Amino acid sequence: MSDKAYETVGDFACLDLDRKRRTGFPEVVFCQGKKLDHCVEIFKKLYENNGLVLGTRASEEQYEAVKAALPDAVWHEHARCITVGEPEKLVGKVAICSAGTTDIPVADEAAVTAWMCGANVEKFYDVGVAGLHRLLDRIDEIRQANAIVAVAGMEGALCTVIGGLVTVPVIAVPTSVGYGANFEGLSALLAMINSCAAGTSIVNIDNGFGAGYSAAQINAMVEGGKDER
């Protein structure tokens, strides 16, 4: 591991090598729009420094380029994530809930992120409010989590329903799933922001990464508190 707080890579990146010490997890690579060779060099340096790399919004082409340099790289197709290395241990539980099957790419991004950040992850997919019995049949399992991610497009009601049934924080992710008046996720975002369920917080549209990261932080705090007791 480098003693430097950051390191310049070529003329295209200035990597935060100190982030794991400050925040508990290394710098994450947002791959969208990055050139293949830039991705490769960034992944190589972060892996050398941390032994663990998460890349989000990646393409399969970017993955193939990274894997040629780092053979342990793994492609998470639905999540559009690349991971290299695995967390040393997993603690607690984060529940990832999706309203519909079309929301799975965003939900999977949250799941991969929470797992890489050290959380046991359980998925509860296609439990939207249009068939409320599907959610109610799983609610006892969902309640066992230390934090819950609720991913939904359309009217975005899933987080409010879950928030009214659980005692732990719910992180809502509006998705750009829906017809024209969905406004590419804006209607779901506004509905979630106006949720009447206390204990519900909201991330940006399609931001599965942000939700998974926050849920993992909450989970780690709860498990850390248990260890201290």
C-alpha positions as CSV (number, residue, x, y, z in Angstrom):
1,M,0.0,0.0,0.0
2,S,1.3,3.5,-0.9
3,D,2.0,6.1,1.8
4,K,0.8,8.8,-0.6
5,A,-2.7,10.3,-0.2
6,Y,-3.1,10.3,-4.0
7,E,-1.3,9.4,-7.1
8,T,-1.4,10.7,-10.6
9,V,-1.9,8.2,-13.4
10,G,-0.9,9.5,-16.8
11,D,-2.6,12.8,-17.7
12,F,-6.1,11.5,-17.1
13,A,-6.5,10.5,-13.4
14,C,-5.6,11.5,-9.9
15,L,-6.4,8.5,-7.7
16,D,-7.4,8.9,-4.0
17,L,-5.2,6.2,-2.4
18,D,-6.1,7.3,1.1
19,R,-9.9,6.9,0.8
20,K,-10.1,3.5,2.5
21,R,-8.4,4.8,5.6
22,R,-10.7,7.9,5.7
23,T,-14.0,6.3,4.8
24,G,-13.7,2.5,5.2
25,F,-13.8,1.7,1.5
26,P,-11.4,2.4,-1.5
27,E,-12.2,4.8,-4.3
28,V,-14.8,3.4,-6.7
29,V,-14.4,3.6,-10.4
30,F,-17.3,5.2,-12.3
31,C,-16.6,3.5,-15.7
32,Q,-19.1,5.2,-17.9
33,G,-17.5,7.2,-20.7
34,K,-13.9,6.1,-19.7
35,K,-11.5,4.9,-22.4
36,L,-10.5,1.3,-22.2
37,D,-6.9,2.0,-21.5
38,H,-7.8,4.5,-18.9
39,C,-10.0,2.0,-17.1
40,V,-7.3,-0.6,-17.2
41,E,-4.6,1.6,-15.7
42,I,-7.0,2.9,-13.0
43,F,-8.1,-0.6,-12.0
44,K,-4.5,-1.8,-11.9
45,K,-3.3,1.0,-9.6
46,L,-6.3,0.7,-7.2
47,Y,-5.9,-3.0,-7.0
48,E,-2.2,-2.7,-6.3
49,N,-3.0,-0.2,-3.5
50,N,-6.1,-1.9,-2.0
51,G,-6.4,-5.5,-3.2
52,L,-10.1,-4.7,-3.9
53,V,-11.7,-2.7,-6.7
54,L,-15.3,-1.9,-7.6
55,G,-16.2,-0.4,-10.9
56,T,-19.8,0.8,-11.7
57,R,-21.7,1.7,-14.9
58,A,-19.2,-0.5,-16.8
59,S,-19.6,-2.0,-20.3
60,E,-18.7,-5.6,-21.1
61,E,-15.9,-4.2,-23.4
62,Q,-14.4,-2.4,-20.5
63,Y,-14.6,-5.6,-18.4
64,E,-12.8,-7.6,-21.1
65,A,-10.0,-5.1,-21.1
66,V,-9.7,-5.1,-17.3
67,K,-9.8,-8.9,-17.2
68,A,-6.9,-9.1,-19.6
69,A,-4.8,-7.1,-17.1
70,L,-6.3,-8.5,-13.9
71,P,-7.5,-12.1,-14.5
72,D,-9.5,-12.2,-11.2
73,A,-11.9,-9.5,-12.5
74,V,-15.5,-10.5,-12.4
75,W,-18.3,-9.2,-14.6
76,H,-21.7,-8.6,-13.0
77,E,-23.8,-8.3,-16.1
78,H,-27.2,-7.0,-14.8
79,A,-25.5,-4.6,-12.3
80,R,-23.0,-3.4,-15.0
81,C,-20.3,-3.7,-12.4
82,I,-16.7,-5.0,-12.4
83,T,-15.2,-6.3,-9.3
84,V,-11.7,-7.4,-8.5
85,G,-11.0,-9.1,-5.2
86,E,-13.6,-9.8,-2.5
87,P,-14.3,-8.4,1.0
88,E,-12.3,-10.1,3.7
89,K,-15.5,-10.8,5.7
90,L,-19.2,-10.3,5.6
91,V,-21.3,-9.1,8.5
92,G,-25.0,-8.4,9.3
93,K,-27.6,-8.2,6.6
94,V,-28.8,-5.7,3.9
95,A,-32.1,-6.4,2.2
96,I,-32.4,-5.3,-1.5
97,C,-36.0,-5.0,-2.6
98,S,-37.1,-4.3,-6.1
99,A,-40.7,-3.4,-7.2
100,G,-40.4,-5.1,-10.6
101,T,-38.2,-7.2,-12.7
102,T,-37.3,-4.2,-14.8
103,D,-35.8,-2.5,-11.7
104,I,-33.3,-5.4,-11.3
105,P,-30.3,-3.7,-12.9
106,V,-30.4,-0.9,-10.4
107,A,-31.1,-3.2,-7.6
108,D,-28.2,-5.5,-8.6
109,E,-25.9,-2.5,-8.6
110,A,-27.0,-1.8,-5.0
111,A,-26.5,-5.5,-4.1
112,V,-23.0,-5.7,-5.6
113,T,-22.0,-2.5,-3.9
114,A,-23.3,-3.5,-0.4
115,W,-21.6,-6.9,-0.8
116,M,-18.2,-5.4,-1.8
117,C,-18.5,-3.1,1.2
118,G,-18.7,-6.1,3.5
119,A,-22.4,-6.8,4.0
120,N,-24.3,-10.0,3.7
121,V,-26.9,-9.3,1.1
122,E,-30.3,-10.9,0.5
123,K,-32.5,-10.0,-2.5
124,F,-36.2,-9.7,-2.6
125,Y,-37.2,-9.0,-6.2
126,D,-40.5,-8.3,-7.9
127,V,-42.3,-7.5,-4.6
128,G,-44.1,-4.3,-5.9
129,V,-47.2,-2.9,-4.4
130,A,-49.4,-3.9,-7.4
131,G,-49.3,-7.4,-5.9
132,L,-49.0,-6.5,-2.2
133,H,-49.2,-10.1,-1.0
134,R,-45.8,-10.8,-2.6
135,L,-44.2,-8.2,-0.2
136,L,-46.2,-9.2,2.8
137,D,-45.2,-12.9,2.3
138,R,-41.5,-11.8,2.6
139,I,-41.8,-9.0,5.2
140,D,-40.6,-11.1,8.2
141,E,-37.4,-11.9,6.3
142,I,-36.9,-8.3,5.2
143,R,-37.3,-7.1,8.8
144,Q,-34.3,-9.1,9.8
145,A,-32.0,-6.7,7.9
146,N,-30.1,-3.8,9.5
147,A,-30.9,-1.7,6.4
148,I,-33.2,-2.0,3.5
149,V,-32.8,-0.7,-0.1
150,A,-36.2,-0.2,-1.9
151,V,-35.8,0.2,-5.7
152,A,-38.9,1.2,-7.7
153,G,-39.9,3.1,-10.8
154,M,-43.5,4.0,-11.9
155,E,-45.2,5.6,-8.9
156,G,-42.3,4.7,-6.5
157,A,-44.6,3.5,-3.7
158,L,-42.5,0.6,-2.6
159,C,-40.4,2.5,-0.1
160,T,-43.4,4.0,1.6
161,V,-45.1,0.7,2.1
162,I,-41.9,-1.0,3.4
163,G,-41.1,2.1,5.6
164,G,-44.4,1.7,7.4
165,L,-43.7,-2.0,8.2
166,V,-40.1,-2.0,9.5
167,T,-37.9,-0.6,12.3
168,V,-34.7,0.0,10.3
169,P,-33.7,2.6,7.8
170,V,-35.1,2.4,4.3
171,I,-33.0,3.8,1.5
172,A,-35.2,4.5,-1.6
173,V,-34.0,4.4,-5.1
174,P,-36.2,5.9,-7.8
175,T,-35.6,4.3,-11.2
176,S,-36.2,5.6,-14.7
177,V,-38.7,2.7,-15.4
178,G,-42.1,3.8,-16.5
179,Y,-44.2,5.4,-19.3
180,G,-44.0,9.0,-20.5
181,A,-45.3,10.8,-17.4
182,N,-42.7,9.0,-15.4
183,F,-40.3,11.6,-16.8
184,E,-37.4,9.2,-16.8
185,G,-37.7,8.6,-13.0
186,L,-38.6,12.2,-11.9
187,S,-42.1,11.2,-10.9
188,A,-40.8,8.3,-8.7
189,L,-38.2,10.6,-7.2
190,L,-40.8,13.2,-6.2
191,A,-43.1,10.6,-4.8
192,M,-40.3,9.1,-2.7
193,I,-39.2,12.6,-1.5
194,N,-42.8,13.2,-0.3
195,S,-43.1,9.8,1.4
196,C,-45.0,9.9,4.7
197,A,-43.0,6.9,6.1
198,A,-40.6,8.1,8.7
199,G,-37.1,6.7,8.5
200,T,-37.0,6.7,4.7
201,S,-34.2,8.5,2.8
202,I,-33.8,8.9,-0.9
203,V,-30.9,8.8,-3.4
204,N,-30.7,10.0,-7.0
205,I,-32.5,8.4,-9.9
206,D,-31.0,4.9,-10.8
207,N,-28.3,5.4,-8.1
208,G,-28.1,1.8,-6.9
209,F,-24.5,2.4,-6.0
210,G,-25.3,5.2,-3.6
211,A,-28.0,3.2,-1.9
212,G,-26.0,0.1,-1.5
213,Y,-23.0,2.0,-0.1
214,S,-25.2,3.8,2.5
215,A,-26.9,0.6,3.5
216,A,-23.6,-1.1,4.0
217,Q,-22.4,1.8,6.2
218,I,-25.5,1.5,8.3
219,N,-25.1,-2.2,8.5
220,A,-21.5,-1.9,9.6
221,M,-22.3,0.6,12.3
222,V,-25.0,-1.7,13.7
223,E,-22.7,-4.8,13.7
224,G,-19.9,-2.8,15.2
225,G,-22.2,-1.7,18.0
226,K,-23.1,-5.3,18.6
227,D,-19.4,-6.2,18.8
228,E,-18.8,-3.5,21.4
229,R,-21.6,-4.8,23.6
